[in-house]
Amino acid sequence: MDEMTTQEPNKRHSPDMEPKRTEEHHSANNPHDEATHIATWLDLLNPGNATDFFARRTFLPFDPSTSEYTLTNALWLAELCRLAYRHDTEADSRPTLANILETAGFKHRQSFSSPETNTQAMLVEFNTSESRYAALIFRGTEQSIQDVFMDLSNGMLRHQNSKINVKSAFKKDLDSIWQEIASALQQLCSSQVTALERL
């Protein structure tokens, strides 16, 4: 009994048997380390400054035939929304908006902007033998006083059919660039009809 009594404490206090420190365990096994948190905050505050568009994961093909929610389609649209915050400048050495879209298989057809309401949007097209679709992407709130005031405008307008309410600030933003958008959509539809006629 005495021998067993003296050996048990040795096992209990052996360095090899001691659990690893909590800090080390957290750092080695938790992918959300400090660098990841910093990147996440930068994505939230300045999404257009990213350099890894369409590169964080493998994207399955977008399915334009469905109007139902799918995770794959949501991922594509979320990445396009992130890219909508891109600000290209002449001094910028990074790939341009058009370059990034082209790498992902898209064609940048047109951008829309209203200085009056600080509203921005872009129309992109994906056109291959396997799939053909277009996406109209709006830029959301940026770090500007004008955008903050728009967000705080909570008035609702009733649609003509009395079933759908529209946020007044969003309607004002959309109306400020809608004529340009409608014209671009018409040109896009005409080009697709022409392409089908040629087949």
N, C-alpha and C positions, 0 to 999 in steps of 0.2 A: 504493500500500500504506500509505504514511504517513497518508493521509487516512482510509482505512478504520480504521486503528489508533486514531486519535484520536476517531472518531465512536462506535465500539463501547462504550467505557467510559461515554460520555455516555448512551447508551440504557440501559445496564445500571444506571446510578445515577439515572435519571430518577424523580422522585417519583411520576409516573403509572404507572410500571411496577413499583414496589415492591409486594410482597404486603402485604395489610392485616395489622395486628397480630392475633395469635392471640386476644387477649382480646376485641377488637371483633368478630371473626368469630364467636366462640362466642356472644357476647351477642346478635348480630343474627339468627343462624340457629338457635339452640338454643331450642326452646320451653320447656325445663325451666330457666327462669331462677330467680333466688333467690326471687321471690314464689311461683312454682309449688312449689318445694320446701317453703316454709313452709306453704302450703295443704295439701300432701300430709301433712306431719307432723301438722297439726291434724286432718285427716281420720282419721288413724290413732289418735291419742290421744283425740280428742273428736269422733267422727263425728256425734253428735246435735246438735252446735252449728252444723252447716252451714246455709246458707240457699239452696242451689242444688239441692235434691232434684229429680230427674227433669228437670233443666234443663241438664245438661252435654252432652247429645247428643240426637239425635232417636231416639226409641224406636219400633221397629216393633211391630206388634200382638203381644201374648203369645199363644202357641199352647197352649191347655190340652188339646188332643187328643193330644199326644204325651208319652210318658214318657222319650223319648230326650233326650240333651243337645243343646241348641241355644244358640247365642250370644245370640240375642234373649231367650229365656226366662231365661238366666243373668243378663243385664243387669238385667232387671226384678226378679228375686229379690235380686240383690246390692244394688240401690237400696233395696228394702224392708228388707233387713237393716241397711243404714246408717241408715235412718229409725227402726229399732227402738230405737236409742240415744237418741232424742229425750226430753228431760225438760222437760215443760211446767210453768211456774210462773205464779202470778198476776201477778207483776211483769214477766213476759216480754212484750215488745211484738212479738215475731216471730210469724209464723203458727203456729197450733197444729198438733199432729199430725193432728187430724181435718181441718183446713183443707188441709194439704199433700196428704193422701190424696185428698180430694175434688177438688182441682185435677187430680190425676193420674187421676181416674176411679174411685177406690176408695171404699168405705164402711167406716169403722172400726166393726166390730161389737163387739169387746170386747178389753180388756186383762187380763192375768193376772199376778199377782205373789205371791211367797211371801217374807215377811220372814225366815223360818227359813233358807232356802237362798239367798236373794238372787237368785231366779230370776224373770225377766220374759219375757213373750211377748205377742203380739197376733194377733188374727184379723181379717183384712180380706177384703172381698168386692168383686169386680168384676162388675157385672151390667148388660149392655147388650143390645141386640137382636143385636149381632154376636158377643158373647162373654160367657160366664158361668163364673166360677171363683172359688175362695177360696184364701187362702194363710195358713198358720200360721207366724209368724216368731218366732224366739227371739232374745233379746239375749244376746250372748256375754260375754266377759270385760271387766269394767270395772276402773278403778283402785281396787280395794278389796282388803283383806287376805283377806276371805272368798272372793272369786273366785279369788285366787291359790292358796289352799289347795285349792280345788276342782280347779283345773287340775293340781295336783301329785298328786292322788289318781288313781293309774294302775291301780287294781285293775280286773279284768275279770270280768264275770259271764256265764256261759254261758246262752244262751236255751234255752227248753224244747225246741226242735227240735234242739238240739245243733249247729247249723250257724252260728249267729250269736252273736258275743260282744258284750256291751254294756258300755261303760265304767261302772263302779259309781257314780262321781260324777254322770255325766249321768243315770243311772237315778234316783238320789236326787232330783236337781233336777226331773226330769220328773214323778216320783210326787208331788212336793209341790204341783203345780198341775194334775195330770191330771184330777181329778174335775170341776173347773171347765171345763177344755178339752173333756172328753167331753160335758158338758151343752151347751156352746155349739155344738159340732159337730152334736149331735143337733137342736138348734133350727134351725141353718142348713139341715140336710138337710130338715127338715120344711117350712121356709118355701119351699125350692126345689121340693119336691114339690107343695105347695099352689099355687105359681105355675104349674107345668106343668099342673095340673088345670084351672086357670082358662083356659088357652089353648084 
